[in-house]
Each structure stands twice: as C-alpha cells, then as structure tokens.
Amino acid sequence: MKKFSLLLIALMVFTLALAACAPATPATQAPAAVEPTKAPEVPAAAEPKGDILIGNLQDESGGMKALSSAVTYAATLKIEEINAAGGINGRMLKLITYDTRSDVNEAINAYTRMVQQDKVSIVLGPPIANIGIAIAPVSQELKVPVVGLFMDDKCTIQESGAPWDYMFLAQNAATAQGTIIATYAVKELGVKKVAVLYNSQNSYSVGLANPFIKVIEENGGEIIAKETYTSTDKDFRAQLTKIKAAQPDALYFPSYPVEIPLIYTQAYELGLNIPLLGSNSVPPTGLAPSTDPAATTNTFYPYGINPSEPALVDWAATYKAKFNTDAIAQSFSGADAFGIIVKAIEACGDDVSSECLTAELNKGTEYEGFQGTVKLSATTHQPEALPMAIMTIKDGKAEFVTYYSPAGPVVK
C-alpha cells in the first residue's frame, strides 16, 4: 500500500512537470479596431464676394444736369454690358449715385458718405471743376480714387506742382482745350483782336479763359475786351454791347450750358456778327431747338470726339434708344472715364481695394476709348494731350471741321 502511494505521488509529479514544459496556449486577442471610412474632404464653399461698388458723384438736379446725366447714362450702359457678360471675376458692378446739386459742400458730404458708409472703392467723378477742386483734398484724406471729367488743373494738381494722389482726369484739361481753340483761331481764322467773356466765379470758365488769352498774346494777338459775369447772371447785353463797340475779330466765351444759349441769343440780337468761339459745353444747349439756328451760324468749339465717326454713331444710337436723349461729348468721355475704372478693377483681380486701384491708376493707365488713346500721365494725372475735333454749327446741327492739337492740325 505504501509502495502504491509513492508511485501515485511520483506519477502526479511527472504529470505536473510535463504541463510546466508544454507551450502556453495563446490568449484570445480582441479584434483590432477598424477605423471608419472617411468621406473625401470637400473644400468649404467660398464666401460670396459681393458686388463691386463704384461711387458716382454727379450733378443730377443742378445747372450741370445735362452734362452729369450724360456721364451717368454712359456708366449705366457700360455696367449693363459688363454684368450681362458675367461681371468682372464673377462679381457684378453696382453704381452708387449721389446728387451734388451744384453745391461743393453737398459734394464733399456725398463723397464722404459713399466712402465711409457705402464702402465704395473708387468713384466716377463729375464734369464740374468747382466740385473737383473741393473734393481733391478730401480724397487725400479718405484715400479713395476719383476718375472724372473735371477740367481745371487744380482738380488734379496741387499748388506744389505734385499731383493729387487720388484725383484722375479722363479728358483734356482746360489748359489743353483753351490752347487748342486759341491755336485754331489764330492759324485758321486769322484773328488778331479778340474779346473774352467768362464767368469769374467759375473755375471751368476761368481755367479755359487764361490759356486761351496766353496763346492769343503769344502769337501777336491782342485781347481788346475782357468782360466777366457771375453764376447768377442771365442778361449779358451790357457786356456784349461793350464787346461790340471794341470791334474784335472774334469772341471767346467758355461758359456752362445754362449760360450758352443766352449768350448766343443776346449776341445775335445785338448784331455781333463775328466768329463766336465756345467750349466743349456748347452741345446740347447751344444747338437747335435750344438756340435759334440763326444765332450760331458762325461758331466754332473744341469737342472731345467727332460724333460722325461710324463707331460713335452706332454707340450713340444704342444710347438714345436706351435713354431717349442724344449722346454728347460727356457721354463718350464719361464712357472712357468708366472704362479706365474698369481696366483698373480688372488689373487688381480679387483685390478690388482702393489701395490697389490707386496704384494701378498711378502707373500711367492707357485706355483705348472713344476719344482715342487716353494715356494718363503719372506726373499730372491728366491725359497726355489728345487731339480734339473742331466743330461748327450748320442749320442748328453740329458739324465736324477738323482735328486739332495744341500744336496745330492733326490727321487721324
């Protein structure tokens, strides 16, 4: 019995030893975690950029309504064409218009509002020198560029001779225009003794009269009568009577549209039968039916375009069909001003900021427009002298005579 017990114990020890030497059974592992399939990343939709806002500072109800409306209509046509084609970089153009009411304070307030409240990045300016002069220093503070038709040098050039950083002119300055009609009068009409009638309160009128007088005198001519009036005057017979008594070869009257038909009519009534030299503001008020055709049979004036050119005739037809009024010089130069703005916007791409637009304009922008090649000078912010059409009036209608530059006749 004792032997059996010993044998049993030995057998148990042997069994335990075998178990200790056997390989361990691997533990059951939990299945590896499977990462969920990720959906392909979709870029977040870009925030809409919104419209490109362009300010429009015009005299919609004052004495320069005829010229300012022409600029607004031209810009409206351009915007409709651009937006119909998809805009610029997918963004639509929107015009924000304010009426200056022929008041410089109203113009300053309007420019400030469109910049600070409406957040426009560029402004289409008016064909009014007094307004341009008033907003020039304000633009220097608010740093939003203005491209307009204000002709006086003071609108684009500071007293120091440096250009206003944010003011740009899209047509010939007053100096160029006054010089052109004076050169034509000397070389083609042979005038020697000249009378001048101008508005002493109006920068446009003064700005044209001074270079005209300078050219006449530099060419051996004489200013034998110089008469002035103010912006509220309607009767010019006293001044015209003095001018008639001086017996000049020609009369130069660089006036605004509200004054032009009155001067024509009163000069005719007084029998002042000499060449009447006007400015680019003669149409539309100087043409029939605004003025008696008999009063304008011997008149000449410089104009930004030759309206009889086929391309201009076609655009003018579209313009009249849209607005039920004839296109005038400011319609075409206004379209060019807006075209210069558009070119700057296109060049800036996605960065349509005032900083980028100003930088582009300061590069000396060159734009092929209705007036020809409008190349802005980086030193004056005015076009390098453009040839102008000398126009006359026959049977109450404007008629092209020739192209002229400050140096003389030009073949285009």
C-alpha positions in Angstrom: 0.0 0.0 0.0 2.8 2.3 0.9 4.5 1.5 -2.5 1.3 2.3 -4.3 1.1 5.7 -2.6 4.7 6.5 -3.5 4.0 5.5 -7.1 0.9 7.7 -7.2 2.8 10.7 -5.9 5.6 10.2 -8.5 3.1 10.0 -11.3 1.5 13.3 -10.2 4.9 15.0 -10.0 5.7 13.7 -13.5 2.4 15.0 -14.9 2.9 18.4 -13.4 6.4 18.6 -14.9 5.1 17.8 -18.4 2.4 20.5 -18.0 5.0 23.1 -17.0 7.1 22.3 -20.1 4.2 22.5 -22.5 3.9 25.7 -24.7 1.4 28.2 -23.3 -1.9 28.5 -25.1 -2.1 31.9 -26.7 -4.7 34.2 -25.2 -7.6 35.1 -27.4 -7.0 38.7 -28.8 -9.7 41.2 -29.2 -10.2 42.1 -32.9 -8.3 45.2 -34.0 -10.3 48.4 -34.1 -11.3 49.3 -37.6 -11.2 53.0 -38.4 -14.3 54.2 -40.1 -14.0 55.1 -43.7 -13.5 58.8 -44.1 -15.6 60.7 -46.7 -13.4 62.7 -49.1 -12.8 66.2 -47.9 -14.9 68.8 -49.7 -13.4 72.3 -49.6 -15.6 74.8 -47.8 -17.7 77.0 -50.1 -16.0 80.4 -50.6 -17.8 83.3 -49.1 -19.6 85.3 -51.8 -17.5 88.3 -52.7 -20.5 90.6 -53.4 -20.9 93.4 -55.9 -18.1 95.7 -56.8 -19.4 99.1 -55.6 -18.5 102.2 -57.6 -19.4 105.6 -56.4 -21.0 108.1 -58.9 -20.7 111.8 -57.9 -22.8 113.8 -60.3 -24.9 117.0 -60.6 -28.3 115.2 -61.1 -30.5 118.2 -60.4 -28.4 121.4 -60.7 -27.3 123.6 -63.6 -24.9 120.9 -64.9 -27.5 118.2 -65.1 -27.2 117.8 -68.9 -23.5 117.0 -68.7 -23.6 115.0 -65.5 -26.6 112.9 -66.7 -24.5 112.1 -69.8 -21.8 110.6 -67.6 -24.3 108.6 -65.5 -26.0 107.2 -68.6 -22.7 106.2 -70.2 -21.7 104.4 -67.0 -25.1 102.7 -66.8 -24.7 101.3 -70.4 -21.2 100.0 -69.6 -22.3 98.3 -66.4 -25.2 96.6 -68.2 -22.8 95.3 -70.9 -20.3 94.0 -68.3 -22.8 92.4 -65.9 -24.6 90.7 -68.8 -21.3 89.1 -69.7 -20.8 87.8 -66.2 -19.3 90.8 -64.5 -15.6 91.0 -63.5 -14.1 87.9 -62.0 -17.7 86.7 -61.4 -18.7 89.9 -59.5 -21.3 92.3 -60.6 -20.8 96.0 -60.8 -23.1 98.4 -58.9 -23.2 102.2 -59.3 -23.9 104.2 -56.1 -25.1 107.6 -57.2 -25.2 110.8 -55.2 -26.5 114.2 -56.4 -24.2 117.2 -55.7 -27.0 119.7 -56.5 -24.2 122.0 -57.9 -23.1 122.6 -54.3 -19.5 122.0 -53.2 -20.5 121.2 -49.6 -23.1 118.7 -50.8 -20.5 117.1 -53.0 -18.0 116.8 -50.1 -20.7 115.3 -47.9 -21.8 112.9 -50.6 -18.2 111.7 -51.4 -17.6 111.2 -47.6 -20.8 109.1 -47.3 -20.2 106.9 -50.3 -16.7 106.1 -49.0 -17.4 105.7 -45.3 -20.9 104.3 -45.3 -21.4 102.7 -48.7 -17.8 101.4 -48.8 -17.1 102.2 -52.4 -13.6 101.5 -53.6 -13.5 104.0 -56.4 -15.6 107.0 -57.6 -16.7 108.2 -61.1 -16.4 112.0 -60.8 -18.4 114.8 -62.3 -17.6 117.2 -65.3 -17.6 120.1 -62.9 -14.3 121.9 -62.0 -15.6 123.5 -58.8 -16.7 120.1 -57.4 -13.3 118.5 -58.4 -11.4 121.2 -56.6 -13.5 120.8 -53.5 -13.1 117.1 -53.2 -9.4 116.8 -54.1 -8.1 117.5 -50.6 -10.8 115.3 -49.1 -9.8 112.4 -51.3 -6.3 112.9 -50.0 -7.6 112.1 -46.5 -10.1 109.3 -47.4 -7.8 107.7 -49.9 -10.4 106.6 -52.4 -9.6 107.4 -56.1 -11.8 109.6 -58.3 -11.8 109.4 -62.1 -13.8 112.2 -63.6 -14.1 115.0 -66.2 -13.3 118.0 -64.0 -11.0 120.0 -66.4 -9.4 122.6 -64.2 -5.7 121.9 -63.4 -6.4 122.4 -59.7 -8.6 119.3 -59.6 -5.6 117.1 -60.3 -2.5 119.1 -59.5 -1.6 120.6 -56.1 -0.1 124.1 -55.6 3.2 122.4 -55.1 3.1 121.0 -58.6 2.7 117.4 -57.4 -0.5 115.6 -58.5 -3.3 114.9 -56.0 -2.7 111.2 -55.3 -6.4 110.2 -55.7 -7.7 112.5 -58.5 -7.6 111.5 -62.2 -8.9 113.3 -65.3 -10.3 111.3 -68.3 -10.4 114.1 -70.9 -8.2 117.0 -71.9 -7.6 119.5 -69.2 -8.7 123.1 -69.5 -5.2 124.2 -70.5 -5.2 121.9 -73.4 -8.7 122.8 -74.5 -8.2 126.5 -74.3 -4.9 126.2 -76.1 -6.4 124.2 -78.9 -9.3 126.6 -79.8 -7.0 129.6 -79.5 -4.4 128.0 -81.8 -7.2 127.2 -84.3 -8.5 130.8 -84.1 -5.0 132.2 -84.8 -3.9 129.8 -87.5 -7.2 129.0 -89.3 -9.4 132.1 -88.7 -6.6 134.6 -88.7 -7.9 136.5 -85.6 -5.8 139.3 -84.1 -8.1 141.3 -81.9 -10.1 139.1 -79.6 -12.8 139.7 -76.9 -13.3 137.3 -74.0 -16.5 136.9 -71.9 -16.2 134.5 -69.0 -17.7 133.6 -65.6 -15.2 135.0 -63.0 -16.8 132.8 -60.2 -16.4 129.5 -62.2 -13.2 127.5 -62.2 -14.1 125.9 -65.5 -14.6 129.2 -67.3 -11.5 130.9 -65.8 -9.4 127.8 -66.4 -10.3 127.9 -70.1 -10.0 131.7 -70.5 -6.5 132.0 -69.1 -4.7 129.6 -71.5 -6.7 131.0 -74.4 -5.6 134.5 -73.7 -2.0 133.4 -73.3 -1.9 131.7 -76.7 -3.5 134.7 -78.4 -1.0 137.1 -76.9 2.0 134.8 -77.6 1.0 134.8 -81.3 1.0 138.6 -81.6 -2.7 139.0 -81.0 -4.4 141.3 -78.6 -7.2 140.9 -76.1 -9.1 144.2 -76.7 -12.1 143.4 -74.4 -12.3 141.3 -71.3 -15.8 141.1 -69.7 -16.9 138.9 -66.8 -20.1 137.8 -65.2 -21.3 135.8 -62.2 -23.1 132.5 -61.9 -26.5 134.2 -61.2 -26.4 136.4 -64.3 -28.9 135.9 -67.1 -28.6 139.1 -69.0 -25.3 139.7 -70.8 -26.3 142.5 -73.0 -24.3 145.2 -71.2 -21.1 143.1 -71.5 -21.8 142.2 -75.2 -22.5 145.8 -76.0 -19.1 146.9 -74.8 -17.5 144.0 -76.7 -19.3 145.0 -79.9 -18.0 148.6 -79.5 -14.4 147.3 -79.3 -14.8 145.7 -82.7 -13.0 142.4 -82.1 -12.3 139.8 -84.8 -13.8 137.1 -82.6 -15.4 136.5 -79.2 -14.4 133.6 -76.9 -17.0 132.6 -74.3 -16.1 129.5 -72.3 -19.4 129.0 -70.5 -21.6 126.5 -68.8 -24.7 125.0 -70.6 -27.2 127.3 -68.7 -25.4 130.4 -70.0 -24.5 129.4 -73.6 -28.0 129.7 -75.3 -28.5 133.1 -73.6 -25.1 134.4 -74.8 -25.8 133.2 -78.3 -29.2 134.7 -78.5 -28.3 138.1 -77.0 -25.2 138.4 -79.1 -27.3 137.7 -82.2 -30.0 140.3 -81.1 -27.2 142.9 -80.7 -25.9 142.2 -84.2 -22.5 140.8 -83.1 -21.6 139.2 -86.4 -18.2 137.8 -85.7 -16.9 134.3 -85.1 -18.1 133.0 -81.7 -15.6 130.6 -80.1 -17.1 128.3 -77.5 -16.1 125.4 -75.2 -16.9 121.7 -75.2 -20.1 122.5 -73.3 -21.8 124.0 -76.4 -23.9 120.9 -77.0 -26.7 120.3 -76.2 -27.9 123.8 -75.2 -26.2 125.6 -78.0 -27.9 123.5 -80.6 -31.4 123.8 -82.0 -34.1 123.7 -80.7 -32.4 125.1 -77.6 -31.0 128.0 -79.5 -32.1 129.8 -82.7 -30.0 128.3 -85.5 -29.5 131.9 -86.9 -27.6 132.7 -83.7 -25.0 130.0 -84.2 -24.1 130.3 -87.9 -20.6 131.5 -87.2 -19.4 129.5 -84.2 -16.5 127.1 -83.5 -15.7 125.0 -80.5 -13.4 122.1 -79.5 -15.0 118.8 -78.8 -13.7 115.6 -77.3 -14.9 113.4 -80.2 -16.0 113.6 -83.8 -19.6 112.4 -83.4 -19.9 111.5 -87.1 -17.4 108.6 -86.9 -19.2 105.3 -87.6 -18.3 103.5 -84.3 -19.5 106.5 -82.3 -22.7 106.8 -84.4 -23.6 103.1 -83.6 -23.0 103.6 -79.8 -24.9 106.9 -79.9 -27.9 105.1 -81.4 -27.9 102.5 -78.6 -27.5 105.3 -76.1 -30.5 107.2 -77.5 -32.7 104.1 -77.7 -31.9 103.4 -74.0 -32.3 107.0 -72.6 -34.3 108.8 -75.2 -31.7 111.6 -75.5 -28.8 112.3 -77.7 -25.3 111.4 -76.7 -23.0 114.4 -76.2 -19.2 114.7 -75.7 -19.6 114.0 -72.0 -21.4 110.7 -72.9 -18.3 109.5 -74.7 -15.7 110.9 -72.4 -17.8 109.6 -69.4 -17.7 106.2 -71.0 -13.9 106.5 -71.3 -13.7 107.5 -67.6 -15.7 104.5 -66.6 -13.6 102.3 -69.0 -10.4 103.5 -67.1 -12.1 102.5 -63.8 -13.0 99.0 -65.3 -9.4 98.5 -66.5 -8.0 99.2 -63.1 -10.6 96.8 -61.5 -9.6 94.0 -63.9 -5.9 94.6 -63.2 -6.5 94.2 -59.4 -8.2 90.8 -59.7 -9.6 89.7 -56.4 -8.1 92.7 -54.5 -10.5 95.4 -55.5 -9.3 97.7 -52.8 -8.8 101.5 -53.1 -5.1 100.9 -52.5 -4.7 98.5 -55.5 -6.9 100.7 -57.7 -5.0 103.8 -56.9 -1.7 102.0 -57.6 -2.9 100.9 -61.0 -4.1 104.3 -61.9 -0.7 105.8 -60.9 1.1 103.5 -63.3 0.1 105.8 -66.1 -3.0 103.9 -67.3 -3.5 103.7 -71.1 -7.1 103.2 -72.4 -8.3 102.9 -75.9 -11.6 104.8 -75.8 -14.0 106.9 -77.9 -11.6 109.9 -77.6 -8.7 107.9 -78.9 -5.8 106.7 -76.7 -6.3 108.2 -73.3 -2.9 107.9 -71.6 -2.9 109.2 -68.1 0.3 111.0 -67.1 1.9 109.8 -63.8 3.0 113.3 -63.1 -0.2 115.3 -63.8 -2.9 112.6 -63.6 -4.3 114.1 -66.8 -4.3 112.6 -70.3 -1.3 113.4 -72.4 -2.7 115.9 -74.9 -5.4 114.4 -77.0 -6.3 115.8 -80.4 -9.8 117.4 -80.4 -12.4 117.8 -83.0 -13.1 121.4 -84.1 -16.8 121.7 -84.6 -19.1 124.3 -86.1 -22.9 124.5 -86.3 -24.8 124.4 -89.6 -28.6 124.8 -89.6 -28.7 124.1 -85.8 -26.7 120.9 -86.1 -23.1 120.2 -85.1 -20.7 119.6 -88.0 -17.1 118.3 -87.9 -14.4 120.6 -89.3 -11.0 119.1 -88.5 -8.9 117.6 -85.8 -6.6 119.9 -83.8 -3.9 119.6 -81.1 -2.2 122.4 -79.2 0.5 122.4 -81.9 -1.9 122.6 -84.9 -3.9 120.4 -87.2 -3.8 116.6 -86.8 -4.6 113.8 -89.2 -6.3 110.8 -87.5 
